[in-house]
Amino acid sequence: MTDHQHEHEHEQPANTGLDQASWEDRYRDAPALWSGRVNPSLVVETADLSPGRALDVGCGEGGDVLWLAGQGWQVTGLDWSAVALERAAGHAAVAGLTDRVRWVQGDVESWQPPVASFDLVTAHFLHPTADQQSPLLARLATAVAPGGTLLWVGHAVQEEAAAQWGANRFAAATDLAAHLDPADWEVVVAAQRPRPEGSGHHVADEVVRARRR
């Protein structure tokens, strides 16, 4: 499984297992793993999009899902942690957004999204291995409707993180964008961007934004 959770300015948990059970333990061992704030790249890259149907892959405790819902999107959040999704649903209820969100428990490596069903598919910090990148990106891309947007954000490679998680889990935006067929996709952004100050030990993100033709 991928290291799929949103950092949201929190340090990575001490448990570094990448399997589903390890992530469930992380969530159970803390009242909250992430800050609940929206990822900055999502705000920037959706600023010029009209709200529609969105899919957030690896949604964790729902920070990005709830932000999108608050902007008028109808959002599906996918995660493999039952604990995280329960918390996300609770946050949605408190925010009065239950009617704008849907939660799905599933593994991104095997879950098949409905084809051409979303105006926005967004994934932050999935970090699959090199062998997993192309098939996962292709599967998520199938969910984007014509004219819709695919947004993929990953941390730029950093020595400490590469030693912990494996260097092959960090890909340049330009390399990821090369997996998208130009006949089907217009790559709008494929670049490394600095993270805001106070964002923890990661200093830059690799951002790919593409529009389905």
Backbone bond lengths (Angstrom), bond angles and torsions (degrees), N, CA, C in turn:
res aa  C-N    CA-C-N  psi(-1)  N-CA   C-N-CA  omega(-1)  CA-C   N-CA-C  phi
1 M - - - 1.464 - - 1.516 109.76 -
2 T 1.286 116.70 154.45 1.449 122.08 -179.44 1.521 111.58 -81.29
3 D 1.326 115.01 159.65 1.465 121.64 173.73 1.518 106.22 -84.79
4 H 1.342 116.32 86.48 1.455 120.68 -159.20 1.512 115.63 -103.94
5 Q 1.297 119.67 9.16 1.457 118.58 -171.48 1.520 112.62 -92.11
6 H 1.306 115.83 154.61 1.453 122.69 178.22 1.528 109.43 -77.11
7 E 1.329 116.50 134.74 1.453 118.63 -179.15 1.522 111.45 -78.26
8 H 1.345 117.56 -46.16 1.475 121.28 176.99 1.532 112.15 47.81
9 E 1.336 116.22 43.85 1.460 122.01 172.60 1.514 113.91 69.11
10 H 1.327 118.53 14.92 1.460 121.27 172.98 1.516 108.83 -100.15
11 E 1.324 116.71 152.86 1.450 120.36 173.00 1.525 109.22 -72.96
12 Q 1.351 116.30 153.11 1.445 119.10 175.81 1.524 109.92 -64.30
13 P 1.336 118.46 142.43 1.451 121.38 178.60 1.521 111.21 -63.56
14 A 1.341 116.71 158.40 1.459 121.13 -178.61 1.523 111.55 -64.55
15 N 1.310 117.98 -36.02 1.457 122.01 177.90 1.521 108.58 -69.93
16 T 1.331 117.58 118.90 1.458 120.15 -174.42 1.514 113.08 -108.41
17 G 1.346 118.53 10.29 1.450 120.16 176.80 1.517 111.11 -63.38
18 L 1.327 116.47 145.11 1.455 120.77 -177.31 1.522 112.88 -104.77
19 D 1.322 117.52 8.06 1.459 120.77 179.93 1.527 110.21 -89.48
20 Q 1.317 115.49 166.44 1.462 120.96 -176.12 1.526 112.11 -61.59
21 A 1.331 117.32 -41.94 1.463 120.47 -178.68 1.531 111.29 -62.05
22 S 1.335 116.98 -38.47 1.464 120.05 179.14 1.517 111.66 -63.81
23 W 1.341 115.70 -40.30 1.460 118.26 178.43 1.522 111.59 -67.86
24 E 1.313 117.37 -37.74 1.466 119.24 176.31 1.519 110.01 -60.49
25 D 1.320 117.33 -41.52 1.462 120.96 178.47 1.516 111.28 -62.80
26 R 1.319 117.25 -40.60 1.473 120.26 179.59 1.523 110.72 -60.22
27 Y 1.319 115.12 -45.62 1.465 118.23 -179.80 1.522 111.33 -66.41
28 R 1.310 118.10 -41.30 1.463 120.20 -179.82 1.522 112.12 -65.16
29 D 1.336 116.83 -30.34 1.457 121.41 -174.75 1.522 113.68 -82.80
30 A 1.330 117.84 -3.11 1.467 120.52 -178.36 1.527 109.21 -142.11
31 P 1.323 117.20 143.86 1.467 119.26 178.52 1.528 112.40 -65.90
32 A 1.340 116.95 -25.48 1.463 122.40 175.59 1.521 107.53 -160.13
33 L 1.331 116.57 134.10 1.465 119.88 176.51 1.518 112.13 -89.81
34 W 1.315 117.00 -29.78 1.461 120.73 -172.80 1.528 110.29 -124.57
35 S 1.305 116.14 162.01 1.459 121.00 -172.63 1.531 112.95 -70.82
36 G 1.325 117.45 -23.36 1.456 120.45 -174.97 1.514 113.25 88.68
37 R 1.330 117.02 -6.95 1.463 120.28 177.93 1.524 109.93 -79.30
38 V 1.311 116.19 150.33 1.449 121.99 179.22 1.526 109.86 -67.09
39 N 1.317 116.84 146.07 1.460 120.78 173.79 1.524 109.91 -68.43
40 P 1.344 118.09 130.35 1.474 120.66 -174.95 1.517 114.06 -56.77
41 S 1.327 117.89 -36.50 1.471 119.67 -178.92 1.518 111.73 -63.13
42 L 1.308 116.94 -32.77 1.466 119.97 178.69 1.519 110.42 -65.69
43 V 1.306 116.88 -41.77 1.468 121.05 178.64 1.526 110.51 -61.28
44 V 1.326 115.95 -47.47 1.472 121.00 -177.42 1.521 111.39 -64.40
45 E 1.327 116.59 -47.34 1.462 120.23 -170.98 1.522 114.14 -80.69
46 T 1.315 118.21 -12.07 1.470 119.74 176.92 1.523 112.44 -106.82
47 A 1.315 117.25 4.58 1.468 120.54 -174.67 1.529 112.26 -59.69
48 D 1.341 116.68 -31.42 1.464 119.25 -177.01 1.527 112.55 -104.59
49 L 1.326 117.57 14.57 1.459 121.08 179.80 1.528 110.92 -99.23
50 S 1.320 115.77 143.01 1.467 120.23 173.99 1.525 108.83 -82.74
51 P 1.322 118.54 135.14 1.468 120.21 -179.59 1.524 112.23 -58.27
52 G 1.329 114.08 141.71 1.457 121.39 178.20 1.513 108.24 -155.32
53 R 1.304 116.84 -131.70 1.465 122.38 178.86 1.517 109.23 -101.03
54 A 1.322 116.99 130.11 1.463 120.98 -176.69 1.519 110.69 -128.52
55 L 1.327 114.86 150.97 1.457 123.27 174.25 1.516 108.03 -125.67
56 D 1.337 116.53 123.68 1.463 121.76 175.98 1.520 107.67 -107.72
57 V 1.322 116.73 114.60 1.458 122.79 -174.59 1.525 109.57 -95.57
58 G 1.333 116.27 123.11 1.455 120.62 -173.57 1.516 110.33 76.65
59 C 1.334 116.00 52.75 1.466 121.04 -168.53 1.518 114.04 -77.93
60 G 1.346 118.32 -13.50 1.457 119.69 179.81 1.521 111.87 57.81
61 E 1.320 115.79 -131.75 1.462 121.58 -177.92 1.529 113.05 -84.98
62 G 1.340 116.71 8.06 1.458 120.14 166.43 1.505 117.59 94.36
63 G 1.329 119.41 12.90 1.454 120.45 -176.99 1.520 113.59 -56.83
64 D 1.333 116.93 -48.46 1.460 120.18 -179.20 1.526 111.75 -71.40
65 V 1.320 116.85 -37.68 1.466 120.45 178.84 1.526 110.50 -59.45
66 L 1.322 115.89 -46.66 1.462 119.07 -177.32 1.521 111.50 -68.82
67 W 1.326 116.96 -34.83 1.464 118.79 177.13 1.518 110.01 -64.20
68 L 1.337 116.74 -46.99 1.462 119.66 178.35 1.528 111.55 -60.48
69 A 1.325 117.14 -43.43 1.460 120.45 178.62 1.519 110.81 -60.24
70 G 1.319 116.34 -38.82 1.455 120.58 178.36 1.518 113.34 -66.95
71 Q 1.345 115.91 -20.79 1.461 120.69 176.97 1.521 112.40 -90.48
72 G 1.337 116.43 1.07 1.453 120.20 176.32 1.510 115.44 105.69
73 W 1.339 117.59 2.38 1.458 120.89 178.37 1.527 110.79 -79.62
74 Q 1.329 115.72 151.84 1.457 122.57 167.71 1.522 105.74 -97.94
75 V 1.347 118.07 117.29 1.459 120.42 -162.96 1.524 112.34 -123.34
76 T 1.324 115.08 136.38 1.456 122.81 169.40 1.522 107.98 -106.59
77 G 1.332 116.38 128.14 1.456 121.75 176.87 1.515 110.39 -108.83
78 L 1.325 116.83 126.18 1.461 122.17 179.99 1.524 110.27 -111.55
79 D 1.320 116.07 131.46 1.459 120.71 173.31 1.523 108.24 -155.69
80 W 1.332 116.82 158.46 1.466 118.21 179.43 1.518 112.71 -95.53
81 S 1.326 117.92 -2.64 1.457 121.04 -179.82 1.523 111.21 -95.80
82 A 1.332 116.53 117.85 1.464 121.10 176.96 1.520 110.75 -65.16
83 V 1.331 116.89 -36.69 1.471 120.52 179.83 1.521 109.95 -63.93
84 A 1.334 116.71 -46.72 1.461 120.43 -179.86 1.521 111.50 -60.68
85 L 1.325 116.72 -43.60 1.459 119.96 -178.23 1.525 112.03 -67.87
86 E 1.325 116.86 -34.88 1.466 119.73 176.10 1.526 110.23 -62.93
87 R 1.321 115.66 -42.60 1.475 118.97 177.45 1.518 110.70 -64.57
88 A 1.334 116.28 -42.69 1.460 120.13 -179.53 1.521 110.99 -59.98
89 A 1.325 116.61 -42.82 1.462 120.37 178.70 1.529 111.01 -62.95
90 G 1.329 116.16 -37.65 1.457 119.85 177.25 1.514 111.92 -64.67
91 H 1.326 116.54 -41.93 1.469 120.15 177.76 1.524 111.08 -63.77
92 A 1.339 116.12 -38.28 1.461 119.67 179.12 1.524 110.95 -64.30
93 A 1.328 116.06 -39.46 1.460 119.67 179.53 1.523 111.08 -64.41
94 V 1.329 115.86 -43.91 1.470 120.22 179.10 1.525 110.72 -61.23
95 A 1.330 115.82 -38.95 1.466 120.67 -178.05 1.526 112.94 -80.57
96 G 1.326 117.71 -5.40 1.459 120.71 -178.99 1.521 113.24 71.91
97 L 1.340 116.17 31.32 1.460 120.56 -175.24 1.531 113.23 -115.69
98 T 1.316 116.57 12.63 1.468 119.96 -175.34 1.515 112.46 -55.82
99 D 1.325 118.03 -36.19 1.464 120.33 -176.85 1.524 112.45 -75.36
100 R 1.334 118.37 -7.60 1.458 121.71 -178.33 1.528 112.63 -107.38
101 V 1.342 117.15 0.09 1.457 119.45 -175.70 1.528 110.94 -130.40
102 R 1.318 114.44 156.10 1.463 122.83 176.24 1.520 106.94 -141.05
103 W 1.312 116.91 139.34 1.466 121.35 -176.16 1.522 109.47 -115.78
104 V 1.338 116.27 133.95 1.460 122.11 -179.00 1.526 108.45 -129.47
105 Q 1.338 116.72 126.66 1.454 120.28 174.92 1.524 109.01 -91.82
106 G 1.324 116.08 124.24 1.460 120.27 -179.09 1.506 111.45 -172.44
107 D 1.317 115.97 159.56 1.452 124.13 179.07 1.529 108.14 -92.59
108 V 1.321 117.80 125.22 1.464 119.79 -176.10 1.520 112.34 -63.39
109 E 1.331 117.59 -19.88 1.461 119.66 -179.78 1.529 112.54 -78.56
110 S 1.325 117.37 -15.81 1.461 119.39 -178.88 1.530 113.53 -127.76
111 W 1.334 117.59 -20.35 1.454 120.58 -177.36 1.520 109.79 -69.41
112 Q 1.315 115.95 131.14 1.460 120.99 -179.82 1.521 109.73 -103.89
113 P 1.318 118.10 112.34 1.469 119.58 179.80 1.526 111.04 -71.73
114 P 1.312 117.29 153.24 1.464 119.94 175.26 1.528 110.73 -63.41
115 V 1.310 116.48 137.16 1.466 121.88 -173.34 1.523 111.34 -70.33
116 A 1.341 115.24 135.38 1.467 122.97 172.98 1.528 112.76 51.76
117 S 1.329 116.34 41.57 1.465 120.55 -172.77 1.523 114.63 -109.14
118 F 1.339 118.09 -6.69 1.459 119.91 -173.59 1.529 111.06 -129.91
119 D 1.334 114.21 141.65 1.462 120.54 175.41 1.521 111.48 -81.17
120 L 1.329 116.23 -17.57 1.467 121.80 176.88 1.517 108.44 -145.99
121 V 1.321 115.69 126.77 1.463 121.55 168.94 1.516 106.86 -118.21
122 T 1.316 116.16 119.94 1.458 121.05 -176.03 1.518 110.69 -123.99
123 A 1.318 116.10 138.61 1.459 122.04 179.76 1.528 108.20 -141.94
124 H 1.317 115.30 120.78 1.462 120.89 178.71 1.519 110.01 -113.76
125 F 1.323 115.57 125.08 1.468 123.42 168.77 1.526 113.41 62.80
126 L 1.319 116.18 41.69 1.453 119.54 174.46 1.533 111.20 -70.65
127 H 1.308 116.92 -44.62 1.471 123.57 176.78 1.524 114.06 51.70
128 P 1.331 116.91 58.77 1.456 118.81 172.41 1.525 110.51 -71.41
129 T 1.321 117.37 167.52 1.453 120.97 174.51 1.531 108.95 -70.24
130 A 1.325 116.47 168.48 1.463 120.68 -179.00 1.523 111.24 -57.86
131 D 1.319 117.32 -39.26 1.464 120.92 -179.56 1.522 112.26 -69.25
132 Q 1.323 117.10 -26.81 1.461 121.50 -177.84 1.522 113.23 -85.70
133 Q 1.345 117.22 -20.59 1.462 120.83 -169.69 1.517 113.51 -58.86
134 S 1.331 117.10 -55.12 1.462 120.00 -174.01 1.524 112.55 -63.55
135 P 1.351 119.77 -49.11 1.471 118.24 179.72 1.523 113.46 -64.88
136 L 1.339 117.78 -35.27 1.456 119.87 179.17 1.520 110.70 -68.38
137 L 1.321 116.61 -45.86 1.460 120.37 179.07 1.528 110.14 -60.57
138 A 1.325 117.01 -41.44 1.464 120.62 -179.90 1.522 111.37 -64.28
139 R 1.336 116.23 -39.98 1.468 119.45 -178.99 1.520 110.95 -66.88
140 L 1.321 117.21 -42.45 1.460 120.09 178.11 1.526 110.80 -66.72
141 A 1.328 116.03 -35.53 1.463 119.83 -179.17 1.517 111.76 -63.71
142 T 1.327 117.60 -30.41 1.467 119.52 -179.98 1.525 111.96 -63.83
143 A 1.328 116.70 -21.66 1.464 120.25 -177.64 1.520 113.24 -79.51
144 V 1.331 117.40 -11.79 1.464 121.16 -176.05 1.523 110.37 -82.72
145 A 1.317 116.36 128.32 1.466 121.86 178.32 1.528 110.27 -74.89
146 P 1.328 118.48 157.55 1.465 120.61 175.02 1.526 111.20 -52.94
147 G 1.320 115.39 132.04 1.457 120.68 -176.90 1.511 113.71 84.49
148 G 1.344 116.81 -6.06 1.453 121.32 -178.09 1.522 112.80 -84.46
149 T 1.321 115.11 176.45 1.462 122.48 -172.63 1.520 111.61 -119.80
150 L 1.322 115.24 136.70 1.455 122.84 170.25 1.521 107.77 -108.78
151 L 1.328 116.75 124.85 1.464 121.73 179.71 1.519 108.74 -123.32
152 W 1.323 115.85 119.48 1.467 122.37 -179.77 1.525 107.37 -124.22
153 V 1.325 116.88 124.52 1.458 121.46 -179.36 1.525 108.88 -128.13
154 G 1.316 116.04 128.99 1.457 121.21 176.25 1.513 110.55 -135.14
155 H 1.317 116.81 157.02 1.451 119.73 176.43 1.519 110.58 -69.33
156 A 1.311 116.21 142.21 1.458 120.35 171.20 1.527 109.36 -67.11
157 V 1.325 116.03 150.51 1.452 119.88 -178.03 1.526 110.46 -61.92
158 Q 1.314 115.13 137.67 1.458 122.50 178.45 1.524 106.73 -140.67
159 E 1.315 116.38 142.18 1.463 121.13 -171.44 1.523 112.43 -55.19
160 E 1.327 117.79 -48.03 1.455 120.76 -177.15 1.529 111.36 -64.19
161 A 1.327 115.94 -46.02 1.461 119.83 -179.01 1.526 111.09 -67.29
162 A 1.332 117.08 -38.47 1.458 120.38 179.49 1.522 111.05 -63.68
163 A 1.333 116.44 -37.93 1.458 120.03 178.81 1.523 110.96 -66.85
164 Q 1.330 117.01 -33.60 1.461 121.53 -177.28 1.522 111.66 -79.82
165 W 1.337 116.18 -45.72 1.456 120.25 -171.12 1.522 113.91 -102.91
166 G 1.345 117.06 -20.56 1.458 121.47 -175.27 1.514 110.91 108.21
167 A 1.323 116.82 127.37 1.463 120.77 -174.96 1.520 112.45 -63.65
168 N 1.324 117.38 -26.78 1.468 119.22 -177.25 1.523 112.82 -75.19
169 R 1.319 117.60 -0.26 1.471 120.95 175.71 1.530 112.07 -91.33
170 F 1.310 117.12 2.41 1.462 120.95 -178.35 1.523 108.52 -119.37
171 A 1.322 116.51 119.39 1.461 121.47 -175.69 1.521 110.52 -124.09
172 A 1.318 115.94 143.64 1.462 121.16 175.35 1.516 110.01 -71.10
173 A 1.314 115.87 145.41 1.466 120.48 -179.40 1.523 111.65 -58.32
174 T 1.320 116.74 -38.73 1.461 119.82 -179.14 1.529 111.31 -64.94
175 D 1.334 116.86 -35.96 1.465 120.23 178.03 1.527 110.91 -68.42
176 L 1.326 116.42 -41.14 1.462 119.85 178.54 1.527 111.16 -65.26
177 A 1.318 116.25 -42.85 1.463 120.23 -178.94 1.518 111.47 -63.02
178 A 1.325 116.92 -27.16 1.460 120.68 -179.68 1.525 112.36 -66.41
179 H 1.341 117.56 -17.01 1.458 121.15 177.24 1.531 112.26 -76.03
180 L 1.338 117.43 -14.42 1.459 121.38 -176.74 1.523 110.43 -90.66
181 D 1.315 116.90 127.85 1.460 122.69 -178.01 1.535 109.70 -68.51
182 P 1.334 118.50 120.20 1.473 120.83 -179.68 1.526 113.68 -59.54
183 A 1.322 116.43 -22.46 1.460 118.33 177.81 1.517 111.88 -69.80
184 D 1.327 116.00 -24.94 1.462 121.12 -177.51 1.521 113.76 -107.53
185 W 1.333 116.64 -18.26 1.457 120.16 -171.18 1.519 112.54 -133.37
186 E 1.313 115.80 139.21 1.460 123.05 167.67 1.528 107.40 -103.04
187 V 1.316 116.81 114.25 1.461 120.18 178.82 1.525 108.31 -79.93
188 V 1.305 116.04 114.14 1.466 122.27 -177.56 1.525 110.53 -87.29
189 V 1.328 116.13 -40.42 1.466 122.05 179.59 1.524 108.31 -138.96
190 A 1.316 115.93 134.08 1.466 122.19 169.93 1.519 105.87 -149.27
191 A 1.331 115.99 88.47 1.460 119.65 -169.63 1.520 111.40 -156.19
192 Q 1.318 114.70 158.52 1.460 121.15 171.83 1.527 108.07 -91.99
193 R 1.331 114.94 133.53 1.461 119.65 -178.02 1.520 109.97 -129.50
194 P 1.333 117.04 140.62 1.471 119.38 178.24 1.514 111.15 -67.17
195 R 1.328 115.71 146.43 1.459 120.61 175.91 1.525 109.71 -85.19
196 P 1.330 117.77 155.32 1.465 120.00 177.65 1.525 111.33 -61.21
197 E 1.306 117.12 152.19 1.464 120.99 175.48 1.520 110.03 -58.60
198 G 1.319 115.28 143.59 1.453 120.20 -179.31 1.508 113.43 83.67
199 S 1.342 117.17 16.67 1.461 120.90 -177.73 1.521 112.90 -94.64
200 G 1.309 117.97 22.50 1.457 120.22 177.66 1.510 111.72 85.35
201 H 1.343 116.27 -156.27 1.455 120.04 -171.91 1.523 112.97 -83.30
202 H 1.324 118.94 -9.61 1.459 120.60 174.57 1.524 109.26 -84.70
203 V 1.334 116.60 134.59 1.460 120.12 -174.31 1.519 113.09 -109.30
204 A 1.330 117.75 -15.32 1.461 119.96 -178.61 1.526 110.07 -152.49
205 D 1.319 115.41 155.22 1.457 122.17 177.08 1.519 110.47 -122.22
206 E 1.324 115.60 150.65 1.466 122.25 172.75 1.532 107.37 -97.81
207 V 1.315 116.24 120.97 1.463 121.73 -172.61 1.524 110.60 -117.49
208 V 1.319 116.00 125.11 1.464 122.05 172.97 1.522 107.99 -120.59
209 R 1.316 115.46 123.30 1.456 121.44 173.30 1.518 108.13 -127.07
210 A 1.320 116.51 126.79 1.460 120.56 -177.63 1.521 109.87 -137.75
211 R 1.332 115.49 148.72 1.470 121.34 178.57 1.518 109.04 -112.36
212 R 1.338 115.13 130.42 1.464 119.05 177.02 1.521 109.48 -73.62
213 R 1.321 115.91 130.91 1.470 120.73 -178.29 1.529 110.73 -72.73
